[in-house]
Amino acid sequence: MPESGIAVGVGLHDSSSAIIPYTINFTEPFVLLSTGTWSISLNPFNNSPLTFEELQNDCLCYIQYNEKPVKAARLFSGNEHEVQTKKLASHFGVPIDTYKEVIYDKEIIAYLRDLTFNKQAETVNKYKILKEFPFEKRNLNDYKNYEIAYHKLMLDIITQQILSTKLVTYNSPVKKIFVDGGFSKNTIFMNLLAEAFPKMEVYAASMAQASALGAALAIHKNWNPKPIQNDLIDLKFYKH
């Protein structure tokens, strides 16, 4: 609208907008794992064309406002977490949000892994796991308390997440993984993710109104004469 002096465009997709604060603040290659109902791994440093395998496993490409591609892989894990925590709460007779009180326990993880090893874990096509949530078939009577069962749920979710994220990091020079949204506050998820990617730095990221902030930053020069702040994102590093 030249007559009004107001800059107007076609708008931004929320995921494309949410990644803007990260691309502005960080130049070293990274993946943003945006978690909520969907967990979406966004890699703005992977320019390779989508393969048939990637397309078959819920990958796509976003276009940034600067016309550069962002390869993305999505997983319906936030929804699965909601469904399964309701089942856990019902089975163990506890409040639905009890999972918020469960913290990462290395001994429980080791116990569950030993149990899986002793049972000779199922041999399935790795990408089949992305389409069929393993925990749906678990017998909750196999777990003596809520805490152990919840750790098993998170182990199943992280198994899927590793496969999904690797779809967009393969042959890409990624050095960091930033996790925002619900799972960034989950110590089990974050510790298991850091363990799964030992050659990368894994951070829980916190930023208010990421999509709105990204949209504002995209047109920063049109409305704000001040320099962009370098403390827009709060980060917590997780050691593997």
Residue frames relative to the residue before (quaternion, step in Angstrom):
aa qw qx qy qz dx dy dz
M 1.0000 0.0000 0.0000 0.0000 0.00 0.00 0.00
P 0.1870 -0.8396 0.4996 0.1024 3.60 0.32 1.25
E 0.6515 0.5477 -0.3283 0.4096 3.60 0.98 -0.83
S 0.7324 0.4030 -0.2368 0.4951 3.60 1.13 -0.57
G 0.4244 -0.7147 0.4570 0.3166 3.56 1.22 -0.38
I 0.5421 0.6094 -0.4008 0.4172 3.58 1.30 0.21
A 0.3658 -0.7307 0.5361 0.2116 3.57 -0.85 1.03
V 0.0047 -0.8042 0.5920 -0.0518 3.58 -0.72 1.10
G 0.0071 -0.8008 0.5989 -0.0072 3.58 -0.97 0.85
V 0.7108 -0.4651 0.3261 0.4148 3.55 -1.32 -0.19
G 0.5666 -0.6026 0.3868 0.4078 3.58 1.23 -0.18
L 0.3492 -0.7326 0.5544 0.1845 3.53 -1.35 0.22
H 0.4746 -0.6092 0.5463 0.3244 3.56 -1.15 0.65
D 0.5902 -0.6244 0.3635 0.3600 3.60 -0.94 0.82
S 0.6605 0.4962 -0.3194 0.4643 3.62 0.97 -0.77
S 0.6409 0.5115 -0.3225 0.4729 3.58 1.01 -0.79
S 0.6636 0.5053 -0.2960 0.4654 3.56 1.06 -0.73
A 0.6644 0.5450 -0.3032 0.4119 3.59 0.94 -0.92
I 0.6721 0.5094 -0.3035 0.4435 3.58 1.12 -0.57
I 0.4986 0.6995 -0.4075 0.3097 3.59 1.23 -0.41
P 0.6499 0.5078 -0.3518 0.4427 3.68 0.81 -0.78
Y 0.6538 0.5124 -0.3117 0.4613 3.58 1.09 -0.68
T 0.6769 0.4841 -0.3056 0.4627 3.60 0.91 -0.85
I 0.6395 0.5120 -0.3209 0.4754 3.58 1.17 -0.54
N 0.7465 0.4298 -0.2188 0.4584 3.58 0.97 -0.88
F 0.7986 0.2366 -0.1064 0.5431 3.59 1.12 -0.62
T 0.2147 -0.7902 0.5649 0.1013 3.56 -0.82 1.03
E 0.5914 0.5530 -0.3747 0.4517 3.60 1.16 -0.49
P 0.5886 -0.6292 0.3702 0.3473 3.62 -0.86 0.94
F 0.0481 0.8031 -0.5876 0.0866 3.55 -0.91 1.00
V 0.2684 -0.6831 0.6390 0.2303 3.50 -1.44 0.11
L 0.2233 -0.7336 0.6244 0.1485 3.54 -1.06 0.79
L 0.1378 -0.7699 0.6199 0.0631 3.56 -0.74 1.10
S 0.1091 -0.8124 0.5728 0.0052 3.53 -0.23 1.35
T 0.0663 -0.8443 0.5315 -0.0126 3.57 -0.47 1.22
G 0.2076 0.7182 -0.6381 0.1842 3.49 -1.12 0.86
T 0.7859 -0.0840 0.1173 0.6013 3.58 -0.70 -1.01
W 0.7376 0.2069 -0.1237 0.6308 3.54 1.15 -0.81
S 0.2278 -0.7070 0.6429 0.1869 3.55 -1.23 0.55
I 0.0292 -0.8317 0.5523 -0.0492 3.56 -0.42 1.26
S 0.2322 -0.7584 0.5985 0.1127 3.56 -0.76 1.13
L 0.0786 -0.8187 0.5686 -0.0158 3.56 -0.51 1.24
N 0.0229 -0.8139 0.5798 -0.0293 3.58 -0.63 1.14
P 0.1650 -0.8177 0.5455 0.0814 3.60 -0.29 1.22
F 0.6581 0.4945 -0.3024 0.4806 3.60 1.30 0.10
N 0.5981 0.5125 -0.3719 0.4912 3.57 1.22 0.49
N 0.0772 -0.8441 0.5305 -0.0088 3.55 -0.23 1.31
S 0.4477 0.7044 -0.4574 0.3068 3.59 1.24 0.03
P 0.5574 -0.6126 0.4362 0.3518 3.61 -1.05 0.73
L 0.5750 -0.5808 0.4481 0.3623 3.57 -1.16 0.57
T 0.2971 -0.7503 0.5658 0.1694 3.55 -0.92 0.92
F 0.6699 -0.4737 0.3726 0.4337 3.56 -1.29 0.23
E 0.6417 0.5369 -0.3146 0.4483 3.57 0.98 -0.90
E 0.6640 0.5008 -0.3011 0.4666 3.58 0.96 -0.87
L 0.6563 0.5104 -0.3096 0.4614 3.57 0.93 -0.86
Q 0.6482 0.5218 -0.3071 0.4617 3.58 1.08 -0.74
N 0.7615 0.3538 -0.1785 0.5129 3.57 1.20 -0.50
D 0.6661 -0.5849 0.2813 0.3676 3.53 0.99 1.02
C 0.4188 0.6544 -0.5145 0.3628 3.57 0.93 0.92
L 0.0434 0.7705 -0.6357 0.0184 3.54 -1.23 0.53
C 0.3853 -0.6971 0.5453 0.2614 3.55 -1.31 -0.04
Y 0.2284 -0.7224 0.6357 0.1475 3.52 -1.00 0.90
I 0.2797 -0.7152 0.6020 0.2189 3.56 -1.26 0.35
Q 0.3753 -0.7269 0.5315 0.2197 3.54 -0.77 1.06
Y 0.6665 -0.5014 0.3652 0.4135 3.55 -1.27 0.29
N 0.6804 0.4543 -0.2832 0.5005 3.59 1.23 -0.44
E 0.5516 -0.6706 0.3283 0.3717 3.55 1.38 0.42
K 0.5120 0.6124 -0.4431 0.4080 3.60 1.20 0.35
P 0.4763 -0.7009 0.4502 0.2815 3.61 -0.99 0.78
V 0.1456 -0.7299 0.6581 0.1143 3.53 -1.33 0.47
K 0.2453 -0.7652 0.5747 0.1550 3.57 -0.54 1.14
A 0.0512 -0.8226 0.5654 -0.0312 3.56 -0.86 0.98
A 0.0988 -0.7516 0.6488 0.0662 3.53 -1.24 0.66
R 0.1217 -0.8280 0.5455 0.0451 3.57 -0.78 0.94
L 0.1317 -0.7675 0.6273 0.0136 3.49 -1.25 0.71
F 0.3977 -0.7434 0.4921 0.2170 3.59 -0.88 0.95
S 0.2386 0.8511 -0.4475 0.1361 3.56 1.15 0.64
G 0.5939 0.5586 -0.3791 0.4377 3.60 1.07 -0.53
N 0.6458 0.4989 -0.3098 0.4879 3.55 1.02 -0.78
E 0.6499 0.5146 -0.3191 0.4594 3.58 0.96 -0.86
H 0.6166 0.5441 -0.3350 0.4599 3.57 1.03 -0.77
E 0.6576 0.5111 -0.3053 0.4616 3.57 0.95 -0.88
V 0.6628 0.5098 -0.3005 0.4588 3.58 0.91 -0.94
Q 0.7345 0.4459 -0.2475 0.4477 3.58 0.78 -1.03
T 0.6332 0.5138 -0.3584 0.4546 3.64 1.01 -0.59
K 0.5924 0.5377 -0.3664 0.4751 3.59 1.16 -0.48
K 0.6489 0.5068 -0.3111 0.4746 3.58 1.02 -0.82
L 0.6446 0.5216 -0.3149 0.4619 3.57 1.00 -0.84
A 0.6516 0.5201 -0.3137 0.4545 3.56 0.93 -0.90
S 0.6618 0.5024 -0.3011 0.4679 3.56 0.97 -0.85
H 0.6795 0.5105 -0.2925 0.4383 3.57 0.89 -0.95
F 0.7806 0.3372 -0.1714 0.4976 3.58 0.89 -0.94
G 0.4374 -0.7386 0.4289 0.2814 3.59 1.30 0.05
V 0.5005 0.6224 -0.4361 0.4146 3.55 0.95 0.94
P 0.6541 -0.4983 0.3711 0.4315 3.64 -1.21 0.26
I 0.6364 -0.5723 0.3669 0.3644 3.57 -1.13 0.70
D 0.7527 0.4018 -0.2227 0.4715 3.60 0.96 -0.80
T 0.2618 0.7951 -0.5081 0.2029 3.60 1.20 0.45
Y 0.5756 0.6155 -0.3754 0.3859 3.60 1.09 -0.64
K 0.5910 0.5920 -0.3675 0.4065 3.60 1.14 -0.53
E 0.6824 0.4738 -0.2757 0.4836 3.58 1.24 -0.43
V 0.5890 0.5803 -0.3685 0.4248 3.60 1.28 -0.18
I 0.1239 -0.7971 0.5884 0.0554 3.57 -0.76 1.06
Y 0.6858 -0.5027 0.3526 0.3905 3.53 -1.27 0.47
D 0.0287 -0.7917 0.6094 -0.0309 3.56 -0.83 1.05
K 0.3785 -0.7601 0.4872 0.2041 3.59 -0.39 1.25
E 0.6527 0.5340 -0.3213 0.4308 3.57 0.99 -0.82
I 0.6388 0.5082 -0.3285 0.4751 3.59 1.02 -0.74
I 0.6358 0.5234 -0.3248 0.4651 3.59 0.98 -0.85
A 0.6571 0.5059 -0.3077 0.4666 3.59 0.92 -0.90
Y 0.6383 0.5311 -0.3150 0.4597 3.58 1.00 -0.85
L 0.6865 0.4822 -0.2837 0.4645 3.58 0.88 -0.95
R 0.6491 0.5060 -0.3208 0.4688 3.58 1.03 -0.72
D 0.6267 0.5166 -0.3343 0.4782 3.59 1.03 -0.73
L 0.6296 0.5408 -0.3238 0.4541 3.56 1.02 -0.82
T 0.6621 0.5013 -0.2919 0.4745 3.56 0.97 -0.93
F 0.6466 0.5255 -0.3163 0.4536 3.57 0.97 -0.91
N 0.6783 0.5040 -0.2910 0.4485 3.56 0.92 -0.93
K 0.6841 0.4545 -0.2798 0.4972 3.55 1.18 -0.57
Q 0.3574 -0.7380 0.4820 0.3088 3.56 1.37 -0.10
A 0.3193 -0.8247 0.4393 0.1581 3.50 0.42 1.37
E 0.6398 -0.5648 0.3810 0.3556 3.51 -1.13 0.82
T 0.2525 -0.7371 0.6032 0.1708 3.58 -1.00 0.80
V 0.1539 0.7832 -0.5814 0.1576 3.55 -0.35 1.27
N 0.6263 -0.4975 0.4266 0.4221 3.53 -1.24 0.35
K 0.5114 -0.6974 0.3966 0.3079 3.58 -0.67 1.08
Y 0.7009 0.4668 -0.2876 0.4561 3.59 0.97 -0.73
K 0.5057 0.6188 -0.4284 0.4216 3.57 1.26 -0.22
I 0.5942 0.5862 -0.3488 0.4261 3.56 1.14 -0.72
L 0.6301 0.5480 -0.3362 0.4354 3.60 1.08 -0.67
K 0.7332 0.4264 -0.2273 0.4785 3.57 1.11 -0.61
E 0.7665 0.2546 -0.1454 0.5714 3.57 1.20 -0.47
F 0.3272 -0.7702 0.5137 0.1894 3.59 -0.33 1.21
P 0.4477 -0.7423 0.4288 0.2543 3.60 -0.49 1.19
F 0.6617 0.5532 -0.3286 0.3849 3.59 0.92 -0.85
E 0.5248 0.6477 -0.4111 0.3688 3.59 1.17 -0.44
K 0.7413 0.4063 -0.2145 0.4893 3.57 1.11 -0.73
R 0.4669 0.6849 -0.4493 0.3332 3.60 1.24 0.03
N 0.3570 -0.6893 0.5886 0.2257 3.55 -1.17 0.70
L 0.3553 -0.7776 0.4774 0.2028 3.59 -0.38 1.19
N 0.5636 0.5955 -0.3873 0.4216 3.58 1.21 -0.29
D 0.5609 0.6076 -0.3823 0.4123 3.58 1.29 -0.22
Y 0.7204 0.4050 -0.2267 0.5154 3.59 1.25 -0.35
K 0.4095 -0.7746 0.4313 0.2149 3.54 -0.64 1.15
N 0.8101 0.0554 -0.0654 0.5800 3.59 1.17 -0.26
Y 0.7150 -0.4637 0.3243 0.4106 3.54 -1.34 0.29
E 0.6540 0.5504 -0.3245 0.4050 3.57 0.87 -0.96
I 0.6717 0.4796 -0.3001 0.4783 3.59 0.91 -0.87
A 0.6537 0.5164 -0.3142 0.4552 3.58 0.93 -0.88
Y 0.6627 0.4989 -0.3160 0.4605 3.58 0.97 -0.80
H 0.6138 0.5253 -0.3515 0.4729 3.60 1.01 -0.69
K 0.6416 0.5124 -0.3303 0.4655 3.60 1.01 -0.74
L 0.6085 0.5414 -0.3474 0.4648 3.58 1.02 -0.75
M 0.6975 0.4667 -0.2833 0.4641 3.59 0.86 -0.93
L 0.5920 0.5453 -0.3649 0.4681 3.60 1.12 -0.56
D 0.6549 0.5014 -0.3075 0.4746 3.58 0.98 -0.83
I 0.6623 0.5020 -0.3076 0.4634 3.58 0.92 -0.87
I 0.6798 0.4839 -0.3086 0.4567 3.60 0.91 -0.86
T 0.5698 0.5766 -0.3811 0.4446 3.61 1.12 -0.58
Q 0.6658 0.4805 -0.2870 0.4935 3.56 0.99 -0.86
Q 0.6642 0.5341 -0.3116 0.4200 3.56 0.91 -0.96
I 0.6102 0.5526 -0.3465 0.4496 3.59 1.02 -0.77
L 0.6751 0.4935 -0.2910 0.4648 3.57 0.87 -0.98
S 0.6693 0.5114 -0.2980 0.4492 3.56 0.92 -0.94
T 0.6898 0.4765 -0.2853 0.4645 3.59 0.85 -0.96
K 0.6419 0.5338 -0.3310 0.4399 3.60 1.01 -0.74
L 0.5422 0.6176 -0.4015 0.4043 3.60 1.17 -0.43
V 0.7687 0.3341 -0.1901 0.5113 3.60 1.04 -0.70
T 0.6654 0.4882 -0.3198 0.4655 3.62 1.22 -0.12
Y 0.4736 0.6842 -0.4396 0.3381 3.59 1.23 -0.27
N 0.8429 0.0333 -0.0813 0.5309 3.58 -0.87 1.04
S 0.5748 0.5399 -0.3941 0.4720 3.56 1.10 0.74
P 0.4597 -0.7380 0.4292 0.2449 3.63 -0.89 0.90
V 0.1716 0.8318 -0.5124 0.1268 3.58 1.02 0.78
K 0.1763 -0.8013 0.5687 0.0594 3.57 -0.94 0.99
K 0.7959 0.2068 -0.0774 0.5637 3.57 1.17 -0.59
I 0.1380 -0.7358 0.6509 0.1256 3.55 -1.28 0.49
F 0.1251 -0.7689 0.6246 0.0546 3.54 -0.82 1.06
V 0.1283 -0.7895 0.5976 0.0553 3.59 -0.84 0.98
D 0.0221 0.7882 -0.6150 0.0061 3.57 -0.77 0.98
G 0.6476 0.5035 -0.3870 0.4210 3.57 -1.26 0.28
G 0.8496 -0.2700 0.1429 0.4299 3.54 -1.37 -0.18
F 0.7146 0.4612 -0.2779 0.4465 3.60 0.80 -0.94
S 0.5355 0.6202 -0.4176 0.3927 3.62 1.18 -0.30
K 0.6878 0.4539 -0.2664 0.4999 3.59 1.25 -0.43
N 0.5900 0.5735 -0.3519 0.4462 3.57 1.32 -0.04
T 0.3414 -0.7889 0.4713 0.1973 3.60 -0.29 1.24
I 0.6068 0.5423 -0.3644 0.4526 3.60 1.09 -0.60
F 0.6593 0.5079 -0.3014 0.4653 3.57 0.84 -0.98
M 0.7060 0.4840 -0.2799 0.4347 3.58 0.76 -1.04
N 0.6752 0.4865 -0.3052 0.4630 3.61 0.90 -0.82
L 0.6650 0.4901 -0.3045 0.4742 3.58 0.99 -0.78
L 0.6284 0.5240 -0.3358 0.4667 3.58 1.06 -0.69
A 0.6483 0.5108 -0.3157 0.4681 3.60 0.94 -0.86
E 0.6396 0.5200 -0.3167 0.4693 3.57 1.03 -0.79
A 0.6820 0.5130 -0.2835 0.4375 3.59 1.00 -0.82
F 0.7681 0.2495 -0.1427 0.5722 3.58 1.19 -0.52
P 0.0441 -0.8705 0.4900 0.0153 3.61 0.61 1.15
K 0.6750 0.4882 -0.2995 0.4652 3.60 1.17 -0.44
M 0.6816 0.4328 -0.2800 0.5193 3.58 1.30 0.03
E 0.4247 -0.6464 0.5595 0.2980 3.54 -1.27 0.36
V 0.1401 -0.8084 0.5704 0.0396 3.56 -0.72 1.10
Y 0.0415 -0.8154 0.5760 -0.0397 3.56 -0.77 1.11
A 0.3192 -0.6506 0.6445 0.2438 3.51 -1.25 0.60
A 0.1424 -0.8136 0.5624 0.0384 3.56 -0.72 1.08
S 0.0822 -0.7853 0.6128 0.0320 3.53 -1.06 0.77
M 0.1677 0.7673 -0.5976 0.1613 3.53 -0.80 1.07
A 0.3911 -0.7376 0.5028 0.2239 3.56 -0.72 1.04
Q 0.8665 0.0161 -0.0197 0.4986 3.57 -1.06 0.86
A 0.0179 -0.8687 0.4949 0.0006 3.58 0.85 1.03
S 0.6813 0.4887 -0.3088 0.4489 3.61 0.85 -0.90
A 0.6598 0.4959 -0.3063 0.4742 3.58 0.97 -0.85
L 0.6459 0.5158 -0.3165 0.4654 3.57 1.00 -0.83
G 0.6458 0.5291 -0.3189 0.4486 3.57 0.97 -0.86
A 0.6463 0.5141 -0.3152 0.4677 3.57 0.99 -0.84
A 0.6483 0.5133 -0.3137 0.4668 3.58 1.01 -0.82
L 0.6673 0.5017 -0.3021 0.4601 3.58 1.00 -0.82
A 0.5991 0.5841 -0.3574 0.4149 3.60 1.09 -0.69
I 0.7768 0.2438 -0.1406 0.5634 3.58 1.12 -0.67
H 0.1599 0.8497 -0.4902 0.1100 3.55 1.25 0.51
K 0.6960 0.4980 -0.2882 0.4294 3.58 0.82 -0.97
N 0.6547 0.5360 -0.3081 0.4349 3.58 1.21 -0.44
W 0.8161 0.2434 -0.1201 0.5102 3.58 1.17 -0.34
N 0.7866 0.2892 -0.1417 0.5268 3.58 1.16 -0.45
P 0.2778 -0.7938 0.5186 0.1541 3.63 -0.46 1.15
K 0.5959 0.5836 -0.3662 0.4125 3.60 1.22 -0.30
P 0.5593 -0.5953 0.4427 0.3699 3.62 -1.15 0.50
I 0.5681 -0.5914 0.4510 0.3522 3.55 -1.22 0.55
Q 0.4632 -0.6845 0.4914 0.2747 3.58 -0.90 0.93
N 0.3412 -0.7521 0.5273 0.2000 3.57 -1.11 0.65
D 0.6598 0.4828 -0.3109 0.4846 3.58 1.26 0.26
L 0.2638 0.8087 -0.4867 0.1990 3.56 1.11 0.70
I 0.7675 0.3201 -0.1479 0.5354 3.58 1.15 -0.64
D 0.2395 -0.7459 0.6046 0.1439 3.57 -0.86 0.99
L 0.1027 -0.8234 0.5581 0.0091 3.58 -0.79 1.05
K 0.0836 -0.7536 0.6485 0.0667 3.55 -1.17 0.71
F 0.3096 -0.7783 0.5271 0.1433 3.56 -0.62 1.20
Y 0.1574 -0.7702 0.6126 0.0826 3.56 -1.02 0.88
K 0.3032 -0.7556 0.5570 0.1642 3.58 -0.70 1.11
H 0.3787 -0.7131 0.5380 0.2420 3.55 -1.09 0.68
